[in-house]
Amino acid sequence: MTVLNGDEEVLARSFEEHRGHLEAVAYRMLGSLTEAEDAVQEAWLRLGRVDPGEIVSLGGWLTTVTGRICLDMLRVRTARREQPIDETFVPDPVIRPVAQADPEHEALRADAVGVAMLVVLERLEPDERLVFVLHDMFAVPFGDIAPVVERNAAATRQLASRARRRVRDATPASDPDLGRQRRVLDAFMAAARGGDFEALVAVLHPDVVLRADAGRVVRGLAVSKTLRGAKPVAESAMMFARYTAAARVVLVNDALGLLSVEDGRIRSVVSVTVTDHRITGLYILADPSRLEHLVAPDAGN
């Protein structure tokens, strides 16, 4: 670790060494890539207002400060929200090309958090989310988290236990094998493109859930929706088969998904969960105001 002596260049270089980690923390806390960037930038500004010589561990200090910033942002978001979060909400996805398996690629996947998990995290209370993310995902000690949530260590542990239970009960299981995911996804796309309703139903789990987040309105129509059951989801897939026809397979967070691009603009991103060779969840982001901030990866699977 470079010794911090107040030199701005040294401080900036040391901060950049931690940026990737801080962005990962903020993304899990907020489910928004742009807000995560804002939180990390605020952490840099706060670092400039303290005496670096008083910081024992820069990584630990930055992690807890970033967590505190995100907690404040979540509390403001919750206070402004008149109703509980809409069940059609889909968080910002992280899109990458599907690469051949290699140690670096697998390390990226292992460090990723699934869209389904982010949906569950969005339903936690802000304090629960902070404790779960910092402790369970990044191994921050309870003693360091307790002052942030203004509780003692024992109460913080209880908060973590409650959050852990809620996450465990609500997060759907998902097959991590990309090969099996690809076979299921290929079958889904072939059935949708071919208009084969029965084949679509067969590749969908009977209790499959589809969440389509298109924002508040698209061309004057509210098209966000949640569907449950193989037949309703298959009917929806048939209606929007033209998007599937133009889609290509990409890595969405930690699993395979579909990316639709028209005229150089992202039209939709679909993340799926697969269990026992069938699709159990589809998470579709089609909100133009949020998609415009995403960058499509280079083509090529």
C-alpha positions as CSV (number, residue, x, y, z in Angstrom):
1,M,0.0,0.0,0.0
2,T,1.3,3.4,-1.0
3,V,1.8,5.6,2.1
4,L,-0.7,8.5,2.0
5,N,1.1,11.8,2.7
6,G,-1.3,14.3,1.4
7,D,0.2,14.5,-2.1
8,E,-2.8,14.8,-4.5
9,E,-1.2,12.7,-7.2
10,V,-0.4,9.9,-4.8
11,L,-3.8,10.2,-3.3
12,A,-5.5,10.0,-6.7
13,R,-3.4,7.0,-7.8
14,S,-4.3,5.2,-4.5
15,F,-8.0,6.0,-5.0
16,E,-7.9,4.6,-8.6
17,E,-6.6,1.3,-7.2
18,H,-9.8,1.0,-5.3
19,R,-12.3,2.4,-7.8
20,G,-13.4,-1.0,-9.3
21,H,-14.1,-2.3,-5.8
22,L,-16.0,0.8,-4.8
23,E,-18.1,0.7,-8.0
24,A,-19.0,-2.9,-7.2
25,V,-20.1,-2.0,-3.7
26,A,-22.2,1.0,-5.0
27,Y,-23.8,-1.0,-7.8
28,R,-25.0,-3.6,-5.4
29,M,-26.3,-1.0,-3.1
30,L,-28.1,1.1,-5.7
31,G,-28.8,-1.2,-8.7
32,S,-28.0,1.8,-10.9
33,L,-24.8,2.2,-12.9
34,T,-25.0,6.0,-13.1
35,E,-25.9,6.4,-9.4
36,A,-23.0,4.1,-8.5
37,E,-20.6,6.3,-10.4
38,D,-22.0,9.3,-8.6
39,A,-21.5,7.6,-5.2
40,V,-17.9,6.8,-6.0
41,Q,-17.2,10.3,-7.2
42,E,-18.6,11.6,-3.9
43,A,-16.3,9.3,-2.0
44,W,-13.4,10.8,-3.8
45,L,-14.6,14.3,-2.9
46,R,-14.9,13.3,0.8
47,L,-11.4,11.8,0.7
48,G,-10.2,15.2,-0.3
49,R,-11.7,16.8,2.8
50,V,-9.9,14.6,5.4
51,D,-6.3,14.3,6.5
52,P,-5.0,11.2,4.7
53,G,-2.6,10.6,7.5
54,E,-5.5,9.8,9.9
55,I,-6.7,6.9,7.6
56,V,-5.4,3.6,8.8
57,S,-6.7,1.5,5.9
58,L,-7.6,3.4,2.8
59,G,-9.6,0.5,1.3
60,G,-11.6,0.0,4.5
61,W,-12.3,3.7,4.9
62,L,-13.4,4.1,1.3
63,T,-15.7,1.1,1.4
64,T,-17.5,2.3,4.5
65,V,-17.7,5.9,3.2
66,T,-19.1,4.7,-0.1
67,G,-21.6,2.5,1.8
68,R,-22.7,5.5,3.9
69,I,-23.2,7.6,0.7
70,C,-25.2,4.9,-0.9
71,L,-27.3,4.5,2.3
72,D,-28.1,8.2,2.3
73,M,-29.1,7.9,-1.4
74,L,-31.3,4.9,-0.7
75,R,-33.0,6.7,2.2
76,V,-33.8,9.7,0.0
77,R,-35.1,7.4,-2.7
78,T,-37.3,5.6,-0.2
79,A,-38.6,8.9,1.3
80,R,-39.6,10.1,-2.2
81,R,-41.3,6.9,-3.2
82,E,-45.0,7.2,-2.4
83,Q,-45.7,3.5,-2.9
84,P,-43.6,0.3,-2.5
85,I,-41.3,-0.4,-5.5
86,D,-43.2,-1.5,-8.5
87,E,-42.7,-5.2,-9.0
88,T,-41.9,-4.6,-12.7
89,F,-38.7,-2.8,-11.7
90,V,-35.5,-4.2,-13.3
91,P,-32.1,-2.8,-12.2
92,D,-29.4,-1.6,-14.6
93,P,-27.7,-4.6,-16.3
94,V,-24.0,-5.0,-16.8
95,I,-23.6,-6.2,-20.4
96,R,-20.5,-8.0,-21.7
97,P,-19.8,-10.2,-24.8
98,V,-19.9,-13.9,-24.3
99,A,-16.2,-14.9,-24.3
100,Q,-14.6,-18.3,-24.3
101,A,-14.2,-19.6,-20.8
102,D,-10.9,-18.5,-19.3
103,P,-9.7,-17.8,-15.7
104,E,-10.1,-14.1,-16.1
105,H,-13.6,-14.4,-17.6
106,E,-14.7,-16.8,-14.9
107,A,-13.3,-14.5,-12.2
108,L,-15.5,-11.7,-13.6
109,R,-18.5,-13.9,-13.5
110,A,-17.8,-15.0,-9.9
111,D,-17.6,-11.4,-8.9
112,A,-20.8,-10.5,-10.6
113,V,-24.2,-10.2,-9.0
114,G,-27.3,-11.5,-10.8
115,V,-30.2,-9.3,-11.9
116,A,-32.5,-11.5,-10.0
117,M,-30.5,-10.9,-6.8
118,L,-30.5,-7.1,-7.4
119,V,-34.3,-7.3,-7.7
120,V,-34.5,-8.9,-4.3
121,L,-32.0,-6.4,-2.8
122,E,-34.2,-3.6,-4.0
123,R,-36.9,-4.8,-1.7
124,L,-34.8,-4.6,1.4
125,E,-34.9,-1.7,3.7
126,P,-32.0,0.7,3.2
127,D,-30.2,-0.3,6.4
128,E,-30.8,-4.0,5.7
129,R,-29.3,-3.6,2.2
130,L,-26.2,-1.9,3.5
131,V,-25.5,-4.5,6.1
132,F,-26.1,-7.4,3.7
133,V,-24.0,-5.9,0.9
134,L,-21.1,-4.8,3.1
135,H,-20.9,-7.8,5.3
136,D,-22.2,-10.8,3.3
137,M,-20.8,-9.7,-0.1
138,F,-17.6,-7.8,0.9
139,A,-16.8,-9.2,4.4
140,V,-16.7,-5.8,6.1
141,P,-16.7,-6.5,9.9
142,F,-19.9,-5.7,11.8
143,G,-17.9,-3.4,14.1
144,D,-17.2,-1.1,11.0
145,I,-20.7,-1.2,9.8
146,A,-22.5,-0.5,13.1
147,P,-21.6,3.2,13.2
148,V,-22.9,3.7,9.7
149,V,-26.4,2.3,10.6
150,E,-26.2,3.8,14.1
151,R,-26.6,0.5,15.9
152,N,-24.4,-1.5,18.2
153,A,-22.6,-4.6,16.8
154,A,-25.3,-7.0,18.2
155,A,-28.2,-5.1,16.6
156,T,-26.2,-4.9,13.3
157,R,-25.8,-8.7,13.4
158,Q,-29.5,-9.1,13.8
159,L,-30.2,-6.8,10.9
160,A,-27.8,-8.8,8.8
161,S,-29.6,-12.0,9.8
162,R,-33.0,-10.6,8.8
163,A,-31.7,-9.4,5.5
164,R,-29.9,-12.7,4.8
165,R,-33.1,-14.6,5.5
166,R,-35.2,-12.3,3.2
167,V,-32.6,-12.6,0.4
168,R,-32.4,-16.4,0.7
169,D,-36.2,-16.9,0.7
170,A,-36.8,-14.6,-2.3
171,T,-33.8,-15.2,-4.7
172,P,-34.6,-17.8,-7.3
173,A,-32.2,-20.6,-7.9
174,S,-30.3,-20.5,-11.1
175,D,-28.1,-22.9,-13.0
176,P,-24.6,-21.3,-13.2
177,D,-23.5,-23.5,-16.2
178,L,-23.3,-21.2,-19.3
179,G,-23.5,-24.2,-21.6
180,R,-26.8,-25.4,-20.2
181,Q,-28.1,-21.8,-20.1
182,R,-27.1,-21.4,-23.8
183,R,-29.0,-24.5,-24.9
184,V,-32.2,-23.3,-23.1
185,L,-31.9,-19.8,-24.5
186,D,-31.3,-21.1,-28.0
187,A,-34.4,-23.2,-27.7
188,F,-36.4,-20.2,-26.4
189,M,-35.2,-18.0,-29.3
190,A,-35.9,-20.7,-31.9
191,A,-39.4,-21.2,-30.7
192,A,-40.2,-17.5,-30.5
193,R,-38.7,-16.8,-34.0
194,G,-40.6,-19.8,-35.4
195,G,-43.9,-18.9,-33.8
196,D,-44.0,-22.3,-32.1
197,F,-46.2,-21.7,-29.0
198,E,-46.0,-25.3,-27.7
199,A,-42.2,-25.3,-27.9
200,L,-42.1,-22.0,-26.0
201,V,-44.3,-23.4,-23.2
202,A,-42.1,-26.4,-23.0
203,V,-38.9,-24.4,-22.4
204,L,-40.6,-22.2,-19.8
205,H,-41.1,-23.4,-16.2
206,P,-44.8,-23.6,-15.2
207,D,-44.2,-20.9,-12.6
208,V,-42.0,-18.7,-14.7
209,V,-42.1,-14.9,-13.9
210,L,-41.6,-12.2,-16.5
211,R,-40.8,-8.7,-15.4
212,A,-40.8,-6.0,-18.2
213,D,-39.6,-2.6,-17.1
214,A,-40.3,0.0,-19.8
215,G,-40.3,3.0,-17.6
216,R,-43.5,5.0,-16.9
217,V,-44.7,5.3,-20.5
218,V,-43.6,4.4,-24.0
219,R,-45.2,6.4,-26.8
220,G,-48.0,7.4,-24.4
221,L,-48.6,3.8,-23.2
222,A,-47.7,2.2,-19.9
223,V,-46.2,-1.1,-21.1
224,S,-44.4,-2.3,-18.0
225,K,-45.9,-5.5,-16.8
226,T,-45.4,-8.6,-14.7
227,L,-46.6,-12.0,-16.0
228,R,-46.7,-15.4,-14.2
229,G,-47.1,-18.8,-15.7
230,A,-45.7,-20.5,-18.9
231,K,-48.7,-19.8,-21.2
232,P,-49.0,-16.0,-20.4
233,V,-45.3,-15.6,-20.8
234,A,-45.2,-17.6,-24.0
235,E,-48.0,-15.5,-25.4
236,S,-46.1,-12.3,-24.6
237,A,-42.9,-13.8,-26.2
238,M,-44.9,-14.5,-29.4
239,M,-46.2,-10.9,-29.5
240,F,-42.7,-9.5,-29.2
241,A,-40.9,-12.0,-31.4
242,R,-39.6,-9.3,-33.7
243,Y,-37.3,-8.1,-30.8
244,T,-36.2,-11.7,-30.3
245,A,-35.4,-12.1,-33.9
246,A,-32.9,-9.2,-33.8
247,A,-31.4,-10.2,-30.4
248,R,-28.0,-11.6,-29.8
249,V,-26.8,-13.6,-26.9
250,V,-24.6,-11.6,-24.4
251,L,-23.5,-12.0,-20.8
252,V,-25.9,-10.0,-18.5
253,N,-24.3,-9.7,-15.1
254,D,-23.5,-13.3,-14.1
255,A,-25.7,-15.2,-16.7
256,L,-26.6,-15.3,-20.3
257,G,-29.2,-12.9,-21.7
258,L,-30.4,-11.2,-24.9
259,L,-29.5,-7.8,-26.3
260,S,-31.6,-6.1,-29.0
261,V,-30.0,-3.2,-30.9
262,E,-31.7,-1.3,-33.7
263,D,-30.0,1.5,-35.6
264,G,-27.1,1.5,-33.2
265,R,-29.4,2.0,-30.2
266,I,-30.1,-0.6,-27.5
267,R,-33.8,-1.4,-27.5
268,S,-34.0,-4.0,-24.8
269,V,-31.9,-6.2,-22.5
270,V,-33.2,-9.5,-21.2
271,S,-31.7,-11.4,-18.4
272,V,-32.9,-15.0,-17.6
273,T,-32.7,-17.5,-14.8
274,V,-32.5,-21.1,-15.7
275,T,-33.3,-24.1,-13.5
276,D,-33.6,-27.8,-14.5
277,H,-33.3,-26.9,-18.2
278,R,-36.2,-24.4,-18.2
279,I,-36.4,-20.7,-17.9
280,T,-37.8,-19.6,-14.5
281,G,-37.4,-15.9,-14.8
282,L,-37.1,-13.2,-17.5
283,Y,-36.1,-9.7,-16.5
284,I,-36.5,-7.2,-19.4
285,L,-35.3,-3.6,-19.3
286,A,-36.8,-1.6,-22.1
287,D,-36.9,1.9,-20.5
288,P,-35.4,4.2,-23.2
289,S,-34.3,6.8,-20.7
290,R,-32.1,4.2,-18.9
291,L,-31.0,2.2,-21.9
292,E,-29.4,5.3,-23.5
293,H,-26.8,5.2,-20.8
294,L,-25.8,1.6,-21.6
295,V,-23.1,0.7,-24.1
296,A,-23.5,-2.4,-26.3
297,P,-20.5,-4.7,-26.3
298,D,-18.7,-5.6,-29.5
299,A,-20.6,-8.3,-31.5
300,G,-19.3,-11.8,-31.5
301,N,-20.2,-14.7,-29.2
